[in-house]
Amino acid sequence: MRQIKIASSMLFGIGAIVTHSPAGANDQTGFLPETVVTATRSETVTAELATATTVFTREDIERLQVRTLPDLLKTAPGLDITQNGDYGQYTSAFMRGTNSDHVLVLIDGIKAGSVTLGSASFQFLPLDQIERVEISRGPDSSLYGSEALGGVIQIFTRKGSRSEQPSISLDAGAGSYDTFNGAGNVSGKVGNSWYALGASHFNSQGFNLRNSGENDRDGYYNTGINARAGHRFDNNGEIEASFMRAQGKTEYDGIPNRTEFVNQMVGLSGSLDVLDNWRSSLRFGQTLDENDNFNPDGSFYGRINTTRWNASWLNEVRLNDDHRLTLGSDYRVDEVQSNVNYSETSRYDVGVFGNIHSRLLERHFIDASIRWDENQASGDYVTGSIGWRFNWDYGLSTFARFGNAFKAPTFNSLYWPHQQSTFFGTTYITEGNRSLRAEESTTVEAGIGGQHAWAQWQVRAYHTDIDNLIDWSGLVVNPTTYLYQPVNLDKAQIDGMEAEVSTETWGWRHALSGSILSPRDRKTDLRLARRAEQSLSYDLSRGFGAVDVGAHVLAQGNRFDDRANTIVVDGFVTLDLRTAYHIDKHWTLSAKLNNVLDKRYQTVNTYYTADRNFFFSIHYQN
């Protein structure tokens, strides 16, 4: 029997790193294999996958002392996070150099995000209500359809303990910029039923995001709730319902200058064993992304509310011990309600897919999938993916993967009406482009990794070609006029390399990850906007009895803020320090000092991030 030993999830802060012993060895380690759902749409051991994955657990979130989801995602390999400031400000996630709307976001298996923007409001999702985050890097349209061109981020809401004794956790904290955070969660089980309830509140008075503009503080307020309940029947059937809602407001410089938002997910799922080797599941869900915008004088500016209705049917068939087949179908309807005069306000997408995961010759693992989609706006598409992994002796693994993907244009890209506004002497023009074509890509990647007594490491190289890449970055018409209209670039090419390594020396745990990226417009040979070509992340931690200490360094190169590569945003290096004192088995005091070097840097032109700041918190767990 083959033996698989997995290092702890998010080992030392950079992601789940896997290890395996030679095939045929006896299992004497006692470790449970690390598994992910997102990479194959069914639970799969990461040591059997060619797909690059990163997992954050609730323990990782608490250990890293991050306060928001964007702060957590910044630590993940292959992700470049940009923000128009800090708390509650617009956030983009560029995965492996692809566009920010090339990342599919799921909440408990249900597609989330704005229908008009095509991306999720990461800045509004309450981290206190999140149990686990799985990141799958690379093309996943063959499993999920449109949007999964760069990869998938799946967020699992809190489910907590499934013991008869209720589990209770409480958190409270405060810090710079008049920031306060409070949260409480309770979970447990009664017989064959389980439950989890939670609530959180985060507010900050913020700081002035821009030197040119309104000289005021830009605050952020977010109240979140989460509920999850399920029941297992005697025949092994299960039913579960989940709910998460975040509501609040965020302030910024501009016209409008305040947004009141609601982000919500409602889901219902059920599964049963049709046969001993065949499990069938149904999932229904709805996600909301609602935004009401207001002018500086408090008057109403506009509303954009989007809704996604989701339905999925999955069937997992275990052909034998070495082969598993997953077949499924998805149906989604996207809707827009707005005072903006969109010429289209709804559309559907239906897809059918199949995936096979196989073990061959004991050490080889194959994962292949194919999917057909019909998108009402863009037509029919067939996508596929195949991955191969070989687990050698001596703790080494090699892997390779090939896949294609597509991304249908968003409502904003196609249907946004012509609008013009002037702000502090600069004119901004925005309008959609009904002639846009869907983006299509092909990606090939290969790598090698190892798990040894002295270190765990992984290196991957990838090449992506994107046809009809949609570019929304600004075009400078003249020094006082910017035009924002999406266009299809002839072809974009992204070449990159990722590396991760973690080790422990003299009790200190080290985790280092870095990426080198070349995202280019093949026609002009210019760099794609808002992507940094170099990124490095380093995390150091150690425990001294009841005291834990840690440090995190993030370094990124410069980026261009426009399509013509005329506006440069400088690179930066930040250092964060953290410590935690475990008073006893129930109470923990934590403190974190962010941006110790006091570097007031930008990731989006003219929008500053926070300078040196701190946060103290107290945590209770029964």
Disulfide bonds with the S-S distance in Angstrom:
none
